[in-house]
Amino acid sequence: MVVSKIFLDISGKLQDLREPRRWQWENTDPAAPSFLDYLNNAVAQIVSVRPDATANTSVLTLAEGFKQSIPSSALSLINILYNTNDLNAVGKPVRQTKFKNIISLVAATGTAVDCYAYDKLDDPRSFYVYPHIPAGGLKVMATMSNKPTVIATKNDQFPLEDKYVSPAIHWVLYEIYSGDNTDADLVRATHHYEAFTAELNGSFGSDKKYPIKPKDGNK
């Protein structure tokens, strides 16, 4: 969806369709916030709640050792699926476990990854594998949440699926109504924040939730 259509919808909800508008769509005045700023904030918030909104599955090359890092283009790790090679062949499946289970295992180097541990809240950019990766590295097929594309102009495409447009609009209105401006309204701000949360956690409730948490006892 073209971003200008989203901005028009927001202006209509604010009863701000006449020129000059109270709220600028783009950053014509650097000292004042714009819909562009708020919509980028909305996308960032959506991806924070729903990492799968920018999920991408690709080959990830692991470094020698125990501790690994996700690529700079990614925000978080969602899942490691299986071992692979330069031909992208499907190899041994990789299972997720808890960090305490991995460190309890005897340190060893292997030719395939058996399991991994990852805690987004503790360290979103690092994960740990067993057995340890040998010199030269190994490859796995992994699903990661990538950094969303920054919206630069009103003519850009919304960087997420269309189903995320509605919660994005709620977030923009939440920021406007909770700000220090003539449209500030705490009741409306609360309504839009709750709608944002409900749509991400309720309307998409049948979607798979991320990140996957291993159960106690998994090794």
ROSE-4610 file (N, C-alpha, C; in Angstrom, 1 decimal, always signed):
// ROSE-4610
residu = [M/M/M/V/V/V/V/V/V/S/S/S/K/K/K/I/I/I/F/F/F/L/L/L/D/D/D/I/I/I/S/S/S/G/G/G/K/K/K/L/L/L/Q/Q/Q/D/D/D/L/L/L/R/R/R/E/E/E/P/P/P/R/R/R/R/R/R/W/W/W/Q/Q/Q/W/W/W/E/E/E/N/N/N/T/T/T/D/D/D/P/P/P/A/A/A/A/A/A/P/P/P/S/S/S/F/F/F/L/L/L/D/D/D/Y/Y/Y/L/L/L/N/N/N/N/N/N/A/A/A/V/V/V/A/A/A/Q/Q/Q/I/I/I/V/V/V/S/S/S/V/V/V/R/R/R/P/P/P/D/D/D/A/A/A/T/T/T/A/A/A/N/N/N/T/T/T/S/S/S/V/V/V/L/L/L/T/T/T/L/L/L/A/A/A/E/E/E/G/G/G/F/F/F/K/K/K/Q/Q/Q/S/S/S/I/I/I/P/P/P/S/S/S/S/S/S/A/A/A/L/L/L/S/S/S/L/L/L/I/I/I/N/N/N/I/I/I/L/L/L/Y/Y/Y/N/N/N/T/T/T/N/N/N/D/D/D/L/L/L/N/N/N/A/A/A/V/V/V/G/G/G/K/K/K/P/P/P/V/V/V/R/R/R/Q/Q/Q/T/T/T/K/K/K/F/F/F/K/K/K/N/N/N/I/I/I/I/I/I/S/S/S/L/L/L/V/V/V/A/A/A/A/A/A/T/T/T/G/G/G/T/T/T/A/A/A/V/V/V/D/D/D/C/C/C/Y/Y/Y/A/A/A/Y/Y/Y/D/D/D/K/K/K/L/L/L/D/D/D/D/D/D/P/P/P/R/R/R/S/S/S/F/F/F/Y/Y/Y/V/V/V/Y/Y/Y/P/P/P/H/H/H/I/I/I/P/P/P/A/A/A/G/G/G/G/G/G/L/L/L/K/K/K/V/V/V/M/M/M/A/A/A/T/T/T/M/M/M/S/S/S/N/N/N/K/K/K/P/P/P/T/T/T/V/V/V/I/I/I/A/A/A/T/T/T/K/K/K/N/N/N/D/D/D/Q/Q/Q/F/F/F/P/P/P/L/L/L/E/E/E/D/D/D/K/K/K/Y/Y/Y/V/V/V/S/S/S/P/P/P/A/A/A/I/I/I/H/H/H/W/W/W/V/V/V/L/L/L/Y/Y/Y/E/E/E/I/I/I/Y/Y/Y/S/S/S/G/G/G/D/D/D/N/N/N/T/T/T/D/D/D/A/A/A/D/D/D/L/L/L/V/V/V/R/R/R/A/A/A/T/T/T/H/H/H/H/H/H/Y/Y/Y/E/E/E/A/A/A/F/F/F/T/T/T/A/A/A/E/E/E/L/L/L/N/N/N/G/G/G/S/S/S/F/F/F/G/G/G/S/S/S/D/D/D/K/K/K/K/K/K/Y/Y/Y/P/P/P/I/I/I/K/K/K/P/P/P/K/K/K/D/D/D/G/G/G/N/N/N/K/K/K]
num = [1/1/1/2/2/2/3/3/3/4/4/4/5/5/5/6/6/6/7/7/7/8/8/8/9/9/9/10/10/10/11/11/11/12/12/12/13/13/13/14/14/14/15/15/15/16/16/16/17/17/17/18/18/18/19/19/19/20/20/20/21/21/21/22/22/22/23/23/23/24/24/24/25/25/25/26/26/26/27/27/27/28/28/28/29/29/29/30/30/30/31/31/31/32/32/32/33/33/33/34/34/34/35/35/35/36/36/36/37/37/37/38/38/38/39/39/39/40/40/40/41/41/41/42/42/42/43/43/43/44/44/44/45/45/45/46/46/46/47/47/47/48/48/48/49/49/49/50/50/50/51/51/51/52/52/52/53/53/53/54/54/54/55/55/55/56/56/56/57/57/57/58/58/58/59/59/59/60/60/60/61/61/61/62/62/62/63/63/63/64/64/64/65/65/65/66/66/66/67/67/67/68/68/68/69/69/69/70/70/70/71/71/71/72/72/72/73/73/73/74/74/74/75/75/75/76/76/76/77/77/77/78/78/78/79/79/79/80/80/80/81/81/81/82/82/82/83/83/83/84/84/84/85/85/85/86/86/86/87/87/87/88/88/88/89/89/89/90/90/90/91/91/91/92/92/92/93/93/93/94/94/94/95/95/95/96/96/96/97/97/97/98/98/98/99/99/99/100/100/100/101/101/101/102/102/102/103/103/103/104/104/104/105/105/105/106/106/106/107/107/107/108/108/108/109/109/109/110/110/110/111/111/111/112/112/112/113/113/113/114/114/114/115/115/115/116/116/116/117/117/117/118/118/118/119/119/119/120/120/120/121/121/121/122/122/122/123/123/123/124/124/124/125/125/125/126/126/126/127/127/127/128/128/128/129/129/129/130/130/130/131/131/131/132/132/132/133/133/133/134/134/134/135/135/135/136/136/136/137/137/137/138/138/138/139/139/139/140/140/140/141/141/141/142/142/142/143/143/143/144/144/144/145/145/145/146/146/146/147/147/147/148/148/148/149/149/149/150/150/150/151/151/151/152/152/152/153/153/153/154/154/154/155/155/155/156/156/156/157/157/157/158/158/158/159/159/159/160/160/160/161/161/161/162/162/162/163/163/163/164/164/164/165/165/165/166/166/166/167/167/167/168/168/168/169/169/169/170/170/170/171/171/171/172/172/172/173/173/173/174/174/174/175/175/175/176/176/176/177/177/177/178/178/178/179/179/179/180/180/180/181/181/181/182/182/182/183/183/183/184/184/184/185/185/185/186/186/186/187/187/187/188/188/188/189/189/189/190/190/190/191/191/191/192/192/192/193/193/193/194/194/194/195/195/195/196/196/196/197/197/197/198/198/198/199/199/199/200/200/200/201/201/201/202/202/202/203/203/203/204/204/204/205/205/205/206/206/206/207/207/207/208/208/208/209/209/209/210/210/210/211/211/211/212/212/212/213/213/213/214/214/214/215/215/215/216/216/216/217/217/217/218/218/218/219/219/219]
x = [+0.8/+0.0/+0.9/+0.5/+1.2/+1.0/+2.1/+2.0/+1.1/+1.0/+0.1/-1.3/-1.8/-3.1/-3.3/-2.3/-2.4/-2.4/-1.6/-1.6/-3.0/-3.6/-4.9/-5.9/-5.8/-6.8/-6.6/-5.3/-5.0/-5.5/-5.3/-5.7/-7.3/-7.9/-9.4/-9.9/-9.2/-9.6/-9.3/-8.3/-8.0/-8.8/-9.7/-10.4/-9.5/-8.5/-7.4/-7.1/-8.1/-8.0/-7.8/-8.0/-7.9/-6.5/-6.1/-4.8/-4.9/-3.9/-2.8/-3.2/-2.6/-3.0/-2.3/-2.9/-2.3/-1.1/-1.2/-0.1/+0.5/+1.8/+2.5/+2.7/+2.6/+2.8/+4.3/+5.1/+6.5/+7.3/+8.6/+9.4/+9.7/+8.7/+8.9/+9.4/+9.1/+9.6/+10.3/+11.7/+12.5/+12.2/+11.6/+11.4/+10.1/+9.2/+7.9/+7.8/+7.2/+7.0/+6.1/+6.2/+5.4/+4.8/+3.8/+3.3/+4.4/+5.3/+6.4/+7.2/+7.5/+8.2/+7.4/+6.1/+5.2/+5.0/+4.9/+4.7/+5.9/+7.1/+8.3/+8.4/+8.0/+7.9/+6.9/+5.8/+4.8/+5.3/+6.0/+6.6/+7.6/+8.4/+9.4/+8.7/+7.6/+6.8/+6.2/+5.6/+5.0/+6.0/+7.2/+8.2/+8.7/+8.7/+9.1/+8.2/+6.9/+5.8/+5.7/+5.8/+5.7/+6.9/+8.0/+9.2/+8.9/+7.9/+7.6/+7.1/+6.8/+6.4/+7.4/+8.7/+9.8/+10.6/+10.0/+10.7/+11.3/+12.5/+13.1/+14.0/+13.8/+14.6/+15.7/+16.9/+18.1/+19.2/+20.3/+21.4/+22.2/+22.6/+23.4/+24.7/+25.8/+27.1/+27.5/+27.8/+28.2/+29.7/+30.2/+31.6/+32.1/+33.4/+34.1/+33.7/+33.4/+33.2/+31.8/+31.4/+30.2/+29.2/+29.7/+28.8/+28.7/+27.5/+27.3/+26.6/+26.6/+26.0/+25.1/+23.9/+23.1/+23.6/+23.3/+23.8/+23.4/+24.1/+23.8/+22.4/+22.0/+20.8/+19.5/+19.8/+18.7/+18.5/+17.3/+16.9/+17.0/+16.5/+16.5/+16.4/+16.7/+16.6/+15.2/+14.6/+13.3/+13.4/+14.2/+14.3/+15.5/+16.1/+17.1/+16.5/+16.4/+15.6/+16.4/+17.5/+18.3/+19.7/+20.6/+21.9/+21.8/+22.7/+22.7/+24.2/+24.3/+25.7/+25.6/+26.7/+26.7/+25.7/+25.1/+24.1/+22.7/+22.6/+21.3/+20.6/+21.3/+20.6/+20.1/+19.0/+18.4/+19.1/+19.7/+20.5/+19.8/+20.6/+20.1/+19.3/+18.1/+17.3/+18.0/+17.7/+18.3/+17.2/+17.4/+16.3/+16.7/+15.8/+16.0/+16.0/+16.9/+16.9/+17.2/+17.4/+17.7/+19.2/+19.7/+21.1/+21.7/+20.9/+21.4/+21.6/+20.8/+21.0/+22.3/+22.5/+23.7/+25.0/+25.1/+26.3/+26.6/+25.5/+25.7/+26.3/+26.4/+26.9/+28.5/+29.1/+30.6/+31.0/+31.9/+32.3/+32.9/+32.4/+32.9/+32.7/+33.5/+33.4/+32.7/+31.8/+31.1/+31.0/+30.5/+30.3/+28.9/+28.0/+26.7/+26.1/+25.2/+24.6/+23.5/+23.5/+22.5/+21.4/+21.8/+20.8/+21.4/+20.5/+20.9/+20.1/+20.6/+19.9/+19.9/+18.7/+18.6/+17.6/+17.9/+17.0/+17.0/+15.9/+15.8/+15.9/+15.3/+15.3/+16.6/+17.3/+18.6/+19.7/+19.8/+20.8/+20.2/+19.6/+18.9/+19.9/+21.1/+22.1/+23.0/+22.8/+23.7/+22.9/+23.4/+22.9/+24.0/+23.7/+24.7/+24.4/+25.4/+25.1/+25.9/+25.4/+26.1/+25.9/+27.0/+28.4/+29.0/+30.2/+31.0/+31.3/+31.3/+31.6/+33.1/+33.5/+34.9/+35.4/+36.7/+37.4/+36.8/+36.5/+35.9/+34.4/+33.8/+32.4/+31.5/+30.2/+29.1/+28.0/+27.1/+25.9/+24.6/+23.7/+22.4/+21.3/+20.1/+19.0/+18.3/+18.2/+17.7/+16.6/+15.7/+14.7/+15.0/+15.1/+15.4/+14.4/+14.3/+13.5/+14.4/+14.2/+15.1/+14.7/+15.6/+15.3/+14.3/+13.2/+12.3/+12.8/+12.4/+12.8/+12.2/+13.1/+12.7/+11.9/+10.7/+9.9/+10.4/+10.8/+11.4/+10.5/+9.5/+8.5/+7.1/+6.2/+4.8/+4.5/+5.4/+5.2/+5.8/+6.4/+7.0/+5.8/+6.2/+5.3/+5.4/+4.3/+4.3/+5.1/+6.2/+7.1/+6.7/+5.5/+5.0/+3.7/+3.2/+2.0/+0.8/-0.2/-1.3/-2.0/-2.0/-2.7/-2.2/-1.0/-0.3/-0.6/-1.4/-1.7/-2.6/-3.6/-4.5/-3.8/-3.1/-2.4/-1.4/-0.8/+0.2/-0.6/-1.8/-2.6/-2.9/-3.3/-3.6/-2.4/-1.2/+0.0/+0.3/+0.1/+0.3/-0.7/-1.9/-2.9/-2.6/-2.1/-1.7/-0.6/+0.4/+1.5/+0.9/+0.0/-0.5/-1.3/-2.3/-3.2/-2.5/-1.3/-0.6/+0.5/+0.7/+1.7/+1.3/+2.3/+2.1/+1.7/+0.4/-0.1/-1.6/-2.2/-3.6/-4.5/-4.1/-4.9/-4.8/-4.0/-3.7/-5.0/-5.2/-6.4/-6.1/-5.9/-5.5/-6.4/-7.7/-8.7/-8.6/-8.5/-8.3/-7.0/-5.9/-4.6/-4.7/-5.3/-5.5/-6.2/-7.3/-8.1/-7.3/-6.5/-5.7/-4.5/-4.0/-2.9/-3.5/-4.7/-5.3/-5.7/-6.1/-6.5/-5.3/-4.2/-2.9/-2.5/-2.5/-2.2/-3.1/-4.4/-5.4/-5.3/-5.1/-5.0/-3.8/-2.7/-1.5/-1.5/-2.1/-2.2/-3.5/-4.5/-5.8/-6.2/-6.3/-6.7/-5.8/-4.5/-3.5/-3.2/-4.2/-4.0/-3.7/-4.2/-4.0/-2.6/-1.9/-0.6/+0.4/+1.5/+2.5/+3.2/+3.4/+4.0/+5.5/+6.2/+7.7/+8.2/+9.4/+10.2/+9.7/+10.0/+9.6/+10.4/+9.7/+10.3/+10.4/+11.6/+11.7/+11.1/+10.6/+10.0/+11.1/+10.8/+11.8/+12.0/+13.2/+13.5/+14.0/+13.9/+14.5/+16.0/+16.7/+18.1/+18.7]
y = [-1.2/+0.0/+1.2/+2.2/+3.5/+4.3/+4.8/+5.5/+6.7/+7.4/+8.5/+8.2/+7.0/+6.5/+6.4/+5.9/+5.8/+7.1/+8.1/+9.4/+10.1/+9.9/+10.5/+9.9/+8.7/+8.0/+8.7/+8.8/+9.4/+10.9/+11.6/+13.0/+13.1/+12.1/+12.1/+11.8/+10.9/+10.6/+11.8/+12.6/+13.8/+15.0/+14.9/+16.0/+17.1/+16.7/+17.6/+17.4/+17.6/+17.4/+18.7/+19.8/+21.1/+21.7/+22.3/+23.0/+24.4/+24.8/+24.0/+23.1/+21.9/+20.9/+21.2/+20.8/+20.9/+20.0/+18.8/+17.8/+17.6/+17.9/+17.7/+16.2/+15.8/+14.4/+14.0/+14.9/+14.7/+15.8/+15.6/+16.5/+17.8/+18.6/+20.0/+20.9/+20.7/+21.5/+20.6/+20.6/+19.7/+19.8/+20.9/+21.1/+20.5/+20.1/+19.5/+18.1/+17.2/+15.8/+15.7/+14.6/+14.4/+13.0/+12.8/+11.4/+10.4/+10.9/+10.0/+9.5/+10.4/+10.0/+9.0/+9.3/+8.4/+7.1/+7.1/+5.8/+4.9/+5.5/+4.7/+4.1/+4.9/+4.5/+3.3/+3.4/+2.4/+1.0/+1.1/-0.1/-0.7/+0.1/-0.4/-1.1/-0.5/-1.1/-2.5/-2.5/-3.7/-4.8/-4.6/-5.6/-6.0/-5.1/-5.5/-6.5/-6.3/-7.2/-8.4/-8.3/-9.4/-9.5/-10.1/-10.3/-11.0/-11.8/-12.5/-11.6/-10.3/-9.3/-9.1/-9.3/-9.1/-10.4/-11.5/-12.8/-13.2/-13.7/-14.2/-15.4/-16.5/-17.7/-17.8/-18.0/-18.0/-18.8/-19.1/-19.8/-18.8/-19.3/-18.5/-19.3/-18.7/-19.3/-19.0/-20.1/-20.0/-19.8/-19.1/-18.9/-20.0/-20.1/-21.1/-20.8/-21.8/-21.7/-21.9/-21.4/-21.7/-20.5/-19.3/-18.1/-17.6/-17.3/-16.8/-15.5/-14.8/-13.5/-13.5/-12.8/-12.7/-11.6/-11.6/-10.6/-9.2/-8.2/-6.8/-6.4/-7.1/-6.8/-7.3/-8.1/-8.7/-8.1/-8.1/-7.6/-8.7/-9.9/-11.0/-12.4/-13.4/-14.8/-15.3/-15.9/-16.6/-18.1/-18.7/-20.2/-20.6/-21.7/-22.4/-23.7/-24.0/-25.1/-26.4/-26.3/-27.5/-27.2/-28.1/-28.0/-28.0/-27.3/-27.3/-27.2/-27.0/-26.9/-25.9/-25.8/-24.9/-25.1/-26.3/-26.7/-26.5/-26.0/-25.7/-27.0/-28.1/-29.4/-29.4/-30.2/-30.3/-31.3/-30.9/-31.8/-32.1/-32.4/-32.7/-31.6/-31.8/-30.8/-30.2/-29.0/-28.3/-28.0/-28.3/-28.0/-26.9/-26.2/-25.2/-25.7/-25.2/-25.6/-24.4/-24.5/-23.4/-23.4/-22.1/-21.9/-22.8/-23.0/-23.9/-25.3/-25.8/-27.1/-27.2/-26.2/-26.2/-26.2/-25.3/-25.2/-26.4/-27.2/-28.4/-29.6/-29.4/-30.5/-30.3/-31.5/-31.5/-30.8/-29.8/-29.0/-30.0/-29.9/-30.7/-30.0/-30.3/-29.8/-30.8/-30.4/-31.4/-30.9/-31.8/-31.5/-31.1/-31.0/-30.6/-30.0/-29.0/-28.4/-29.3/-29.6/-30.4/-29.5/-28.5/-27.6/-26.2/-25.3/-23.9/-23.3/-22.2/-21.5/-20.0/-19.4/-18.0/-17.3/-16.2/-15.4/-14.0/-13.6/-12.3/-11.2/-11.4/-10.4/-10.2/-11.3/-11.3/-10.7/-11.2/-10.7/-11.0/-10.0/-10.2/-10.5/-10.2/-10.3/-11.5/-12.3/-13.5/-14.8/-15.9/-17.2/-18.2/-19.4/-20.3/-21.7/-22.4/-23.7/-24.8/-26.0/-27.2/-28.3/-29.0/-28.8/-27.6/-27.3/-26.1/-26.2/-25.0/-25.0/-25.1/-26.0/-26.1/-25.0/-24.9/-23.9/-24.1/-23.0/-23.0/-22.8/-23.0/-22.8/-23.8/-23.7/-24.6/-23.7/-24.3/-23.6/-24.2/-23.3/-23.7/-22.9/-23.4/-22.6/-22.0/-20.7/-20.0/-18.9/-18.7/-17.7/-16.6/-15.4/-14.2/-13.1/-12.2/-11.0/-9.9/-9.4/-8.4/-7.0/-6.1/-4.7/-4.2/-3.5/-3.0/-1.9/-1.8/-0.7/+0.6/+1.6/+3.0/+3.6/+4.2/+4.9/+6.3/+6.7/+8.0/+9.1/+8.7/+9.7/+9.1/+10.0/+9.5/+8.7/+8.6/+7.8/+6.4/+6.1/+4.8/+3.8/+2.5/+1.5/+1.2/+0.9/+0.5/-0.8/-0.9/-2.0/-3.3/-3.4/-4.6/-5.1/-6.3/-6.7/-5.8/-5.7/-4.8/-5.1/-6.3/-6.5/-5.7/-5.2/-4.4/-2.9/-2.5/-1.1/-0.5/-1.3/-0.8/-0.6/-1.6/-1.3/-0.2/+0.0/+1.1/+2.5/+2.5/+3.8/+4.0/+3.0/+3.2/+3.7/+3.2/+3.7/+5.2/+5.6/+7.0/+7.9/+7.5/+8.2/+8.2/+7.1/+7.1/+8.1/+8.2/+9.1/+10.6/+10.8/+12.2/+12.6/+11.7/+12.0/+12.0/+11.4/+11.3/+12.4/+13.2/+14.2/+15.5/+16.4/+17.8/+18.7/+18.6/+19.4/+19.7/+20.4/+20.8/+19.6/+18.5/+17.3/+16.3/+16.6/+15.7/+15.3/+14.0/+13.5/+12.2/+12.1/+10.8/+9.7/+10.0/+8.9/+8.3/+9.2/+8.7/+8.0/+8.5/+7.9/+6.5/+6.3/+5.0/+4.0/+4.5/+3.7/+3.2/+4.1/+3.6/+2.7/+2.9/+2.0/+0.6/+0.6/-0.7/-1.4/-0.6/-1.2/-1.7/-1.0/-1.5/-2.8/-2.9/-4.1/-5.3/-5.0/-6.0/-6.6/-5.7/-6.2/-7.1/-6.7/-7.5/-8.9/-8.8/-10.1/-10.8/-10.2/-10.8/-11.2/-10.3/-10.6/-11.5/-11.5/-12.4/-13.6/-13.9/-14.9/-16.3/-16.5/-17.9/-18.0/-16.9/-16.9/-17.6/-18.1/-18.7/-17.5/-17.7/-16.6/-16.8/-15.7/-15.7/-14.9/-15.1/-16.3/-17.5/-18.7/-20.0/-20.2/-20.5/-20.8/-22.3/-22.8/-24.2/-24.5/-25.7/-26.1/-26.7/-26.6/-27.1/-28.6/-29.1/-30.5/-30.7/-29.8/-30.0/-29.9/-30.7/-30.7/-30.5]
z = [+0.0/+0.0/+0.0/-0.8/-0.8/+0.5/+1.0/+2.3/+2.3/+1.2/+1.1/+1.4/+1.0/+1.3/+2.8/+3.5/+5.0/+5.6/+5.1/+5.7/+5.5/+4.3/+4.1/+5.0/+5.3/+6.3/+7.7/+8.1/+9.4/+9.5/+8.4/+8.4/+8.5/+7.8/+7.9/+9.3/+10.0/+11.4/+12.3/+12.0/+12.8/+12.4/+11.3/+10.7/+10.3/+9.6/+9.2/+7.7/+6.9/+5.5/+4.7/+5.3/+4.6/+4.7/+3.7/+3.6/+4.3/+5.0/+5.5/+6.6/+6.6/+7.6/+8.9/+10.0/+11.3/+11.4/+10.8/+10.9/+9.6/+9.5/+8.2/+8.0/+6.7/+6.3/+6.3/+5.8/+5.7/+6.5/+6.5/+7.4/+6.7/+6.4/+5.9/+6.9/+8.2/+9.3/+10.2/+10.2/+11.0/+12.5/+13.0/+14.4/+14.8/+13.9/+14.2/+13.8/+14.5/+14.1/+12.9/+12.2/+11.0/+11.1/+10.2/+10.1/+9.7/+8.9/+8.5/+9.7/+10.6/+11.9/+12.6/+12.8/+13.6/+13.0/+11.6/+10.9/+11.0/+10.9/+11.1/+12.5/+13.5/+14.9/+15.0/+14.3/+14.3/+13.8/+12.7/+12.1/+13.0/+13.7/+14.6/+15.8/+16.3/+17.4/+17.0/+15.7/+15.3/+15.2/+14.6/+14.5/+15.8/+16.8/+18.2/+18.8/+18.5/+19.1/+18.2/+16.9/+16.0/+15.1/+15.6/+14.8/+13.4/+13.4/+12.1/+11.0/+11.4/+10.3/+9.3/+9.7/+8.7/+8.6/+8.9/+8.9/+7.5/+7.5/+6.3/+6.6/+5.8/+6.0/+5.0/+5.5/+4.6/+5.3/+4.5/+5.0/+5.9/+7.1/+8.0/+8.3/+8.0/+8.3/+9.7/+10.4/+11.8/+12.0/+13.0/+13.2/+14.1/+14.1/+15.0/+16.5/+17.2/+18.6/+19.1/+20.2/+21.0/+20.8/+21.0/+20.9/+19.5/+19.0/+17.7/+17.7/+16.5/+16.4/+15.2/+15.3/+14.1/+13.2/+11.9/+11.0/+11.4/+10.9/+11.2/+10.6/+9.5/+8.9/+9.6/+10.6/+11.4/+12.7/+13.2/+14.6/+15.6/+15.2/+16.2/+15.4/+16.2/+15.6/+16.0/+15.0/+15.3/+15.5/+14.6/+14.7/+13.8/+14.2/+13.3/+13.0/+11.7/+11.2/+11.1/+10.3/+10.0/+9.5/+9.6/+9.0/+7.5/+6.9/+5.4/+4.9/+3.6/+3.0/+1.9/+1.1/+0.0/-1.1/-1.1/-2.1/-1.5/-0.3/+0.5/+0.7/+0.8/+1.1/+2.5/+2.7/+4.0/+4.8/+5.9/+6.8/+8.1/+9.1/+10.4/+11.0/+11.5/+12.2/+13.4/+13.7/+14.9/+15.8/+17.1/+18.1/+19.0/+19.6/+20.5/+21.9/+22.8/+24.2/+25.0/+26.3/+27.1/+27.4/+27.7/+27.8/+28.9/+30.0/+31.1/+30.7/+29.7/+29.2/+28.3/+27.5/+26.6/+27.4/+28.4/+29.2/+30.1/+30.3/+31.1/+30.3/+29.0/+28.1/+28.1/+27.9/+27.8/+26.5/+26.6/+25.5/+24.4/+23.2/+22.1/+20.8/+19.8/+18.5/+17.6/+16.7/+15.9/+14.4/+13.6/+12.2/+11.8/+12.8/+12.6/+13.9/+13.8/+15.0/+15.5/+16.8/+17.4/+18.0/+18.7/+19.4/+19.5/+19.9/+20.1/+21.2/+21.8/+22.9/+22.5/+22.7/+22.3/+23.2/+23.8/+24.6/+24.1/+23.4/+22.8/+23.9/+25.0/+26.1/+26.7/+26.9/+27.5/+26.6/+25.4/+24.4/+23.0/+22.4/+21.1/+19.9/+20.1/+19.0/+19.1/+20.1/+20.3/+20.6/+20.1/+20.5/+20.6/+21.1/+21.5/+20.9/+20.4/+19.7/+20.4/+20.1/+20.6/+19.5/+19.1/+19.6/+19.1/+19.6/+19.1/+17.7/+17.0/+15.6/+15.3/+14.4/+14.1/+13.2/+13.1/+12.2/+10.8/+10.2/+8.8/+8.8/+10.0/+10.2/+9.6/+10.0/+9.5/+9.0/+8.2/+7.8/+8.3/+8.6/+9.0/+8.3/+8.1/+7.6/+8.8/+8.8/+9.9/+9.5/+10.4/+10.2/+11.1/+10.6/+11.4/+11.1/+12.0/+11.8/+11.3/+10.1/+9.6/+9.9/+9.9/+10.1/+9.1/+9.5/+8.5/+7.6/+6.4/+5.5/+6.1/+6.1/+6.6/+5.5/+5.9/+5.0/+4.9/+3.6/+3.4/+2.9/+2.1/+1.6/+1.6/+1.3/+1.3/+0.1/-0.9/-2.1/-2.0/-0.9/-0.6/-0.4/-0.5/-0.2/+1.3/+2.0/+3.4/+3.4/+4.3/+4.3/+4.8/+5.4/+6.0/+5.2/+5.5/+4.9/+5.2/+4.4/+4.5/+5.8/+6.4/+7.6/+8.8/+8.6/+9.7/+9.5/+8.5/+8.3/+9.4/+9.8/+10.8/+12.1/+12.7/+13.9/+13.8/+12.6/+12.4/+12.6/+12.0/+12.1/+13.6/+14.3/+15.7/+16.5/+16.1/+16.8/+16.5/+15.3/+14.9/+15.7/+15.7/+16.5/+18.0/+18.5/+19.9/+20.2/+19.3/+19.5/+19.5/+18.5/+18.4/+19.6/+20.0/+21.1/+22.5/+22.6/+23.8/+23.9/+22.8/+22.8/+23.4/+23.4/+23.9/+22.8/+22.4/+21.3/+21.4/+20.5/+20.6/+20.5/+19.9/+19.7/+20.9/+21.8/+23.0/+23.6/+23.9/+24.5/+25.1/+26.4/+27.0/+26.8/+26.8/+26.6/+25.2/+24.2/+22.8/+22.7/+23.3/+23.2/+23.8/+24.9/+25.5/+24.6/+24.0/+23.1/+22.0/+21.3/+20.2/+20.6/+21.8/+22.2/+22.5/+23.1/+23.4/+22.1/+21.1/+19.8/+19.1/+19.2/+18.6/+19.2/+20.5/+21.2/+20.8/+20.9/+20.6/+19.2/+18.2/+16.8/+16.6/+17.3/+17.1/+17.8/+19.0/+19.8/+19.7/+19.2/+19.1/+17.7/+16.8/+15.4/+14.8/+15.2/+14.6/+15.5/+16.4/+17.5/+16.9/+15.7/+15.1/+14.5/+14.4/+13.8/+14.8/+14.3/+15.2/+16.0/+17.3/+18.0/+18.1/+18.1/+18.1/+19.3/+19.8/+19.5/+20.2/+19.6/+20.3/+21.5/+22.6/+23.9/+24.2/+24.4/+24.8/+26.1/+26.3/+27.6/+28.5/+29.8/+30.7/+30.4/+30.5/+30.3/+28.9/+28.0/+26.7/+26.8/+26.0/+26.0/+24.6]
